Amino acid sequence: MAKRVRTRTVMALALGAAAVWAVRDLPAQLGAKARGARRARIEASPQFSGGKFRNTVPATEVPAASMPRLLVAAATGREARRPHLPVPVVDPGPAPADGLHVTWYGHSSALVEIEGRRVLLDPVWSERCSPSRLTGPRRLHEPPAPLRELPPLDAILISHDHYDHLDMASVQTLVDLQAAPFVVPLGVGAHLERWGVPETRIIELDWHESHRIGALELVATPARHFSGRGLDRDETLWASWVIKGPTRRAFYSGDTGYFPGFAAIGEQHGPFDVTLVQVGAYGDAWPDIHMVPEDGVSVHVDVRGGLMIPVHWATFNLALHEWSEPADRTWREAKARGVRLAIPRPGERVDVDNPPPVDGWWQQVV
């Protein structure tokens, strides 16, 4: 009897310790609210009203009535939402920052090398895109290279504060490994500051504001999305990004629903040599915040893009569509509209002037 009591006590203590370990980072993962001068800038933004940031074209939220149907759908058809064979990952290896190259690391994490400068987009290297180490969407492939093997960066660009785009562990590692500033939308700097990023390395921008690093210019441009790491929504801004070198240009859509503002971005900042456009994690219940692949191709055309590289797919299971569907639909629409397309394997470095042909590699593992 005493032995059973001791065993139960040990098990209870072990479970309690595991629970404490699982949630120990949760308060920090939620980030921080903007205060002081940072809050004053937010309140002065034309995008901010009624205590929240607003889209230029309003985005409808997922209706509560649809939640039971979505939960049932999420519990079925899981096998189709993940590859059946390992995703082929390429070691990018060392490379000079000449010309214009893009290395896609999976999901929306990518390195843009543009005329001697290097810009890292939305770095997420953690096993899960979640505030918890035990639950939440888990990676479907390993990162192609560890963060310590990235070349020296000139900027780390963040589109918004959702967990699949702003990863606390990756940010903290990059603070130690790199000297580059974090260029982020308004309000996101409060999260970074809580996580130990020095104030001198945080550059916050509103839509249409820019920051220069030598001859490189980074411009925050509109997107149609939302933000939040906890229960409160839209207290930080979301953005698409223009990356301008002396003669070359790249565009990153961030997460977004389709809206007419992309044509204005193309008119003001285009044409672009390359675009990185969100094509995955879409659903019928949230068309205003994540584009379907056909809309992604439309964004590429609207901003006057040259080569299109689809992102926001393959790495995390975040929606109800089949794993390979974003790539299949993007490829089909690009061919129909005469759009130049590259769909690299994670880690594959794409020379924008001489991209690899689309070979349907994802269809071999689905």
Backbone torsions as a table, in degrees:
resi	resn	phi	psi	omega
1	MET	NA	-48.2	-179.8
2	ALA	-62.8	-36.3	179.3
3	LYS	-64.4	-40.8	178.5
4	ARG	-64.3	-38.8	179.0
5	VAL	-63.3	-43.6	179.1
6	ARG	-63.2	-40.7	-179.9
7	THR	-62.7	-44.1	178.8
8	ARG	-64.5	-37.9	179.2
9	THR	-64.1	-44.3	178.9
10	VAL	-62.2	-43.6	179.9
11	MET	-63.5	-41.1	179.4
12	ALA	-64.2	-41.1	178.7
13	LEU	-65.2	-39.2	179.7
14	ALA	-66.3	-42.9	178.5
15	LEU	-65.2	-39.7	177.7
16	GLY	-63.2	-41.7	178.4
17	ALA	-64.1	-40.2	178.9
18	ALA	-64.2	-39.8	179.6
19	ALA	-65.3	-41.0	178.2
20	VAL	-63.2	-43.6	178.8
21	TRP	-61.9	-38.9	-175.7
22	ALA	-67.0	-31.5	-174.1
23	VAL	-109.1	3.9	-173.1
24	ARG	-63.0	-30.2	-179.5
25	ASP	-91.2	-5.0	-172.7
26	LEU	-56.8	-47.6	179.6
27	PRO	-57.9	-42.7	179.6
28	ALA	-68.5	-38.5	-179.7
29	GLN	-57.9	-33.5	-179.7
30	LEU	-67.7	-14.7	178.4
31	GLY	81.4	-150.7	-176.9
32	ALA	-145.7	157.5	176.2
33	LYS	-88.6	145.4	179.9
34	ALA	-69.3	138.6	178.2
35	ARG	-137.9	168.1	174.6
36	GLY	60.9	-133.9	-176.8
37	ALA	-63.1	-34.5	179.1
38	ARG	-65.0	-41.8	177.3
39	ARG	-65.9	-37.5	179.5
40	ALA	-62.7	-39.5	177.7
41	ARG	-64.7	-39.8	178.3
42	ILE	-60.5	-48.8	-175.8
43	GLU	-67.3	-21.4	177.9
44	ALA	-87.1	-6.7	-176.4
45	SER	-71.9	137.2	174.2
46	PRO	-62.5	-19.4	-180.0
47	GLN	-84.0	-6.5	-172.9
48	PHE	-110.1	125.2	176.4
49	SER	-155.8	147.4	179.3
50	GLY	61.1	29.2	177.8
51	GLY	82.6	7.2	-178.3
52	LYS	-144.5	154.7	169.0
53	PHE	-75.6	146.2	-176.1
54	ARG	-125.1	147.4	172.3
55	ASN	-76.9	150.7	173.8
56	THR	-61.4	-44.7	171.8
57	VAL	-108.8	114.8	-174.4
58	PRO	-53.4	142.7	177.3
59	ALA	-110.6	127.6	179.1
60	THR	-75.4	143.5	177.2
61	GLU	-84.1	162.2	177.3
62	VAL	-62.8	120.8	-177.9
63	PRO	-65.3	139.4	-178.7
64	ALA	-59.6	-32.7	-178.4
65	ALA	-64.5	-22.4	-178.0
66	SER	-88.1	-8.6	-174.7
67	MET	-61.9	-43.8	178.2
68	PRO	-58.5	-42.1	179.5
69	ARG	-63.4	-40.5	179.8
70	LEU	-66.7	-37.9	179.6
71	LEU	-66.1	-39.6	177.3
72	VAL	-64.8	-44.5	180.0
73	ALA	-63.3	-37.2	-179.4
74	ALA	-66.8	-26.7	-178.3
75	ALA	-84.1	-7.1	-179.4
76	THR	-122.5	161.6	176.2
77	GLY	65.3	26.6	-175.5
78	ARG	-66.5	-34.2	-176.4
79	GLU	-62.0	-33.4	-179.3
80	ALA	-73.9	-14.1	-176.9
81	ARG	-95.1	13.9	177.2
82	ARG	-146.6	152.5	178.3
83	PRO	-70.7	152.2	-179.5
84	HIS	-93.6	-16.9	174.6
85	LEU	-121.2	161.9	-179.6
86	PRO	-59.5	138.3	175.6
87	VAL	-69.4	126.3	-179.9
88	PRO	-67.9	125.4	-177.6
89	VAL	-116.9	135.0	-177.1
90	VAL	-108.0	133.6	173.5
91	ASP	-78.0	113.3	-175.5
92	PRO	-66.2	-28.3	179.3
93	GLY	65.5	176.1	179.5
94	PRO	-71.1	146.0	-179.1
95	ALA	-154.8	141.2	175.7
96	PRO	-72.5	154.1	-178.1
97	ALA	-90.6	46.8	-179.2
98	ASP	-90.4	163.1	174.0
99	GLY	56.3	-136.1	179.1
100	LEU	-139.9	113.4	-178.6
101	HIS	-133.0	150.7	176.3
102	VAL	-130.1	128.1	173.2
103	THR	-114.0	117.2	179.6
104	TRP	-94.5	122.1	-177.6
105	TYR	-94.7	-3.4	-176.8
106	GLY	118.1	150.3	-175.1
107	HIS	52.7	-121.5	179.7
108	SER	-109.4	7.3	179.7
109	SER	-79.7	125.9	-177.3
110	ALA	-155.3	155.4	175.9
111	LEU	-113.0	123.6	175.9
112	VAL	-105.7	116.9	176.1
113	GLU	-103.4	113.8	-170.7
114	ILE	-133.9	106.6	174.3
115	GLU	50.7	51.0	175.2
116	GLY	89.4	-1.5	178.3
117	ARG	-117.6	153.1	-179.7
118	ARG	-125.4	127.7	-179.3
119	VAL	-124.2	122.2	178.3
120	LEU	-96.6	130.0	-177.8
121	LEU	-103.3	130.9	169.6
122	ASP	37.9	63.1	-176.5
123	PRO	-71.3	118.9	176.1
124	VAL	-130.2	103.1	-178.4
125	TRP	-108.4	-5.1	-176.5
126	SER	-70.6	163.2	180.0
127	GLU	-68.9	-32.7	179.8
128	ARG	-128.6	146.1	171.2
129	CYS	-98.3	80.7	-170.1
130	SER	-162.9	156.2	173.3
131	PRO	-73.0	-10.1	-177.4
132	SER	-110.1	145.8	175.4
133	ARG	-80.9	-13.3	-173.1
134	LEU	-106.9	-24.3	-177.6
135	THR	-131.9	166.6	-179.9
136	GLY	105.7	166.3	-177.1
137	PRO	-55.4	130.1	-176.6
138	ARG	-107.6	148.9	-178.2
139	ARG	-59.1	142.2	175.2
140	LEU	-98.0	-6.8	173.0
141	HIS	-153.6	157.1	179.3
142	GLU	-73.5	153.9	171.4
143	PRO	-59.0	138.8	-178.1
144	PRO	-63.2	-25.9	179.5
145	ALA	-151.8	147.0	176.5
146	PRO	-70.1	156.0	-178.9
147	LEU	-58.4	-32.1	-177.4
148	ARG	-67.9	-16.1	-179.9
149	GLU	-95.0	1.0	176.0
150	LEU	-68.3	146.6	177.0
151	PRO	-71.1	169.3	177.4
152	PRO	-58.1	130.8	-176.3
153	LEU	-101.1	152.4	174.5
154	ASP	-100.7	-23.1	177.9
155	ALA	-160.8	149.2	172.8
156	ILE	-118.4	114.7	-170.9
157	LEU	-103.7	131.5	179.3
158	ILE	-118.6	133.8	-178.4
159	SER	-86.8	-36.7	179.5
160	HIS	-171.5	178.7	-167.5
161	ASP	-99.3	14.7	175.7
162	HIS	-67.9	154.7	-170.6
163	TYR	-64.1	-26.2	178.8
164	ASP	-84.4	5.7	177.4
165	HIS	-130.0	-27.3	178.8
166	LEU	-124.8	104.6	-172.8
167	ASP	-110.4	116.5	-174.9
168	MET	-57.0	-47.5	-177.1
169	ALA	-62.8	-41.0	179.0
170	SER	-66.3	-40.2	177.9
171	VAL	-61.1	-46.8	-177.5
172	GLN	-65.4	-35.5	176.5
173	THR	-67.6	-42.7	-179.0
174	LEU	-67.2	-29.8	176.1
175	VAL	-58.9	-39.9	-178.0
176	ASP	-79.3	-34.5	-173.0
177	LEU	-88.1	-25.9	-171.8
178	GLN	-124.7	163.7	176.4
179	ALA	-112.0	2.5	-174.2
180	ALA	-70.1	150.1	173.8
181	PRO	-75.8	155.2	172.1
182	PHE	-96.5	118.8	-179.2
183	VAL	-105.8	117.7	-165.5
184	VAL	-139.2	160.3	173.6
185	PRO	-69.9	162.3	-178.4
186	LEU	-51.5	136.4	175.9
187	GLY	91.6	-27.5	-177.6
188	VAL	-67.6	-24.8	179.0
189	GLY	-59.2	-28.3	178.7
190	ALA	-64.5	-39.5	175.3
191	HIS	-61.3	-48.2	-176.3
192	LEU	-62.0	-41.5	-179.4
193	GLU	-62.2	-40.7	177.9
194	ARG	-63.3	-30.7	-177.3
195	TRP	-87.5	4.8	173.9
196	GLY	99.3	9.7	176.5
197	VAL	-76.8	126.0	179.0
198	PRO	-59.7	143.8	-179.9
199	GLU	-56.0	-33.9	-178.6
200	THR	-68.0	-14.5	-179.3
201	ARG	-106.0	13.9	179.8
202	ILE	-114.4	119.4	177.0
203	ILE	-116.9	112.9	-179.8
204	GLU	-104.0	133.6	-177.5
205	LEU	-128.9	144.3	168.7
206	ASP	-88.7	167.3	174.5
207	TRP	-55.1	138.6	177.3
208	HIS	76.3	2.4	172.0
209	GLU	-92.5	158.2	-175.4
210	SER	-137.7	162.3	177.1
211	HIS	-137.7	137.0	-178.7
212	ARG	-106.9	139.3	171.3
213	ILE	-128.3	95.2	-171.6
214	GLY	62.3	-126.6	179.5
215	ALA	-86.5	-0.9	-179.9
216	LEU	-90.2	134.3	177.1
217	GLU	-122.1	130.8	178.0
218	LEU	-113.5	125.4	-175.5
219	VAL	-121.3	125.6	174.0
220	ALA	-80.8	124.9	-177.5
221	THR	-124.6	162.8	-173.6
222	PRO	-65.2	154.9	169.7
223	ALA	-145.7	170.6	-178.7
224	ARG	-120.2	93.0	-171.8
225	HIS	-151.7	-148.9	175.9
226	PHE	-159.0	178.9	-175.8
227	SER	-145.2	172.9	175.6
228	GLY	133.0	138.0	178.6
229	ARG	-111.2	-3.8	178.6
230	GLY	-138.2	-141.3	-178.8
231	LEU	-79.1	-26.1	-179.4
232	ASP	-84.1	132.8	-178.4
233	ARG	-111.4	152.2	166.0
234	ASP	64.3	30.9	173.8
235	GLU	-92.6	-7.5	171.4
236	THR	-124.9	158.2	-176.1
237	LEU	-88.9	158.9	174.0
238	TRP	-119.8	157.8	-174.9
239	ALA	-157.0	155.3	159.2
240	SER	-96.0	170.7	-173.0
241	TRP	-138.4	138.6	171.3
242	VAL	-105.3	130.5	179.5
243	ILE	-118.3	111.2	-174.6
244	LYS	-113.8	120.8	167.7
245	GLY	-94.0	-173.9	179.4
246	PRO	-58.3	-38.0	-178.3
247	THR	-132.4	-12.9	-176.4
248	ARG	-114.1	155.3	-176.5
249	ARG	-141.9	142.5	176.3
250	ALA	-130.7	151.8	178.8
251	PHE	-129.5	135.2	176.4
252	TYR	-121.6	123.3	-173.9
253	SER	-75.5	-22.5	-166.3
254	GLY	60.9	-165.2	174.0
255	ASP	-85.4	136.8	-174.3
256	THR	-167.7	151.4	161.9
257	GLY	-89.3	160.5	179.8
258	TYR	-72.1	140.1	174.3
259	PHE	-157.5	162.6	-172.8
260	PRO	-65.7	-12.2	-176.8
261	GLY	-63.3	-19.4	-179.2
262	PHE	-67.9	-33.5	176.9
263	ALA	-62.5	-38.0	178.2
264	ALA	-67.0	-36.5	176.5
265	ILE	-63.3	-43.6	178.1
266	GLY	-63.1	-39.0	179.7
267	GLU	-65.9	-40.2	-175.8
268	GLN	-83.3	-37.5	-171.2
269	HIS	-117.8	-15.4	-176.9
270	GLY	-81.1	-177.5	-2.4
271	PRO	-74.8	160.4	-178.6
272	PHE	-110.3	138.9	176.3
273	ASP	-69.3	-33.1	-177.5
274	VAL	-149.1	146.5	173.1
275	THR	-125.1	144.4	170.4
276	LEU	-114.1	112.8	-166.9
277	VAL	-125.1	134.5	177.3
278	GLN	-66.2	126.1	178.9
279	VAL	-130.6	-2.0	-174.8
280	GLY	-120.9	175.1	179.2
281	ALA	64.9	38.0	179.0
282	TYR	-97.9	165.7	177.6
283	GLY	-165.7	157.1	-179.0
284	ASP	-62.2	-26.9	-176.4
285	ALA	-83.9	-10.7	-179.5
286	TRP	-139.6	54.4	-176.9
287	PRO	-69.2	-19.8	-175.7
288	ASP	-84.7	-8.5	-175.7
289	ILE	-120.5	-18.1	173.4
290	HIS	-135.8	127.0	-177.6
291	MET	-76.4	149.3	164.6
292	VAL	-78.0	160.9	-175.5
293	PRO	-56.6	-37.7	-179.6
294	GLU	-63.0	-37.5	175.4
295	ASP	-67.8	-34.1	176.2
296	GLY	-60.8	-41.8	176.8
297	VAL	-64.9	-36.8	177.2
298	SER	-63.0	-38.9	176.8
299	VAL	-61.3	-45.0	177.7
300	HIS	-56.6	-44.2	179.3
301	VAL	-67.2	-42.8	-178.1
302	ASP	-60.4	-41.8	-177.5
303	VAL	-83.4	0.2	177.0
304	ARG	68.8	54.1	-178.8
305	GLY	-84.7	155.7	175.8
306	GLY	-93.4	-78.6	176.6
307	LEU	-97.9	135.3	177.1
308	MET	-106.0	132.7	173.6
309	ILE	-120.5	112.7	-179.2
310	PRO	-74.6	139.8	178.2
311	VAL	-132.4	-179.3	179.5
312	HIS	68.1	44.4	175.7
313	TRP	-154.6	167.7	168.2
314	ALA	83.5	-27.6	-169.5
315	THR	-99.8	-38.7	-179.6
316	PHE	-127.8	143.5	176.8
317	ASN	-88.8	101.0	-173.2
318	LEU	-119.0	2.9	-177.2
319	ALA	-150.1	-175.0	-173.9
320	LEU	-98.2	-3.8	-179.6
321	HIS	-77.6	162.7	178.3
322	GLU	-65.3	152.2	-174.3
323	TRP	-57.4	-42.5	-174.7
324	SER	-86.3	-8.0	-172.5
325	GLU	-60.6	-42.4	-179.6
326	PRO	-57.5	-42.9	179.9
327	ALA	-68.4	-42.8	179.8
328	ASP	-60.2	-48.0	-177.2
329	ARG	-69.7	-36.2	177.4
330	THR	-64.4	-44.7	-179.2
331	TRP	-62.0	-44.1	-179.4
332	ARG	-63.7	-44.6	-178.3
333	GLU	-69.8	-37.1	178.7
334	ALA	-63.1	-41.6	177.8
335	LYS	-65.2	-39.2	-179.1
336	ALA	-65.9	-29.9	-175.5
337	ARG	-107.3	7.6	176.8
338	GLY	67.5	34.0	-178.7
339	VAL	-93.8	131.3	174.6
340	ARG	-69.8	132.6	-170.9
341	LEU	-137.5	141.6	168.4
342	ALA	-129.6	131.5	175.7
343	ILE	-122.5	84.2	-175.0
344	PRO	-74.8	157.1	167.4
345	ARG	-70.5	152.8	177.0
346	PRO	-56.4	127.3	-178.5
347	GLY	95.9	-12.6	-177.5
348	GLU	-75.8	126.3	-178.8
349	ARG	-87.8	120.8	-175.0
350	VAL	-101.9	121.8	169.8
351	ASP	-79.8	112.5	-174.3
352	VAL	-60.2	-31.2	-179.6
353	ASP	-81.8	-14.8	-179.2
354	ASN	-146.0	65.2	-173.5
355	PRO	-73.1	155.1	176.3
356	PRO	-70.8	148.8	176.9
357	PRO	-67.3	149.9	176.0
358	VAL	-70.8	124.6	-174.5
359	ASP	-119.3	4.5	177.8
360	GLY	67.7	30.9	-176.2
361	TRP	-55.2	-35.1	-177.0
362	TRP	-66.4	-25.3	179.8
363	GLN	-71.4	-16.2	179.6
364	GLN	-84.0	-14.2	-176.9
365	VAL	-114.8	-8.3	-175.1
366	VAL	-71.4	NA	NA
